[in-house]
Amino acid sequence: MPALATILPDTITPYLLLMLGGFVVGTAGHLYKSKLVVAIGILMIFAATLLLPLAVIATEEEPASNPDVLAPGTR
């Protein structure tokens, strides 16, 4: 198992908390009129919704397969 896969979480909870934190940080940045804090909040949301889940998928040795999915033309 790659080293990156061992440190990334397997559940959705940390990603949801990171996204929620990003919204809180971004809102605080707007309240205090700080462009840097708003940018950090946006980056947190972007990381939670795209970068980290893609990293988990990319570091899996074998992607999970759904047994209920049929091959095309086999119904």
Secondary structure, DSSP 8 states (H G I E B T S, - for coil): --HHHHHS-SSSHHHHHHHHHHHHHHHHHHHTT-HHHHHHHHHHHHIIIIIHHHHHHHH-SS----TT---TT--
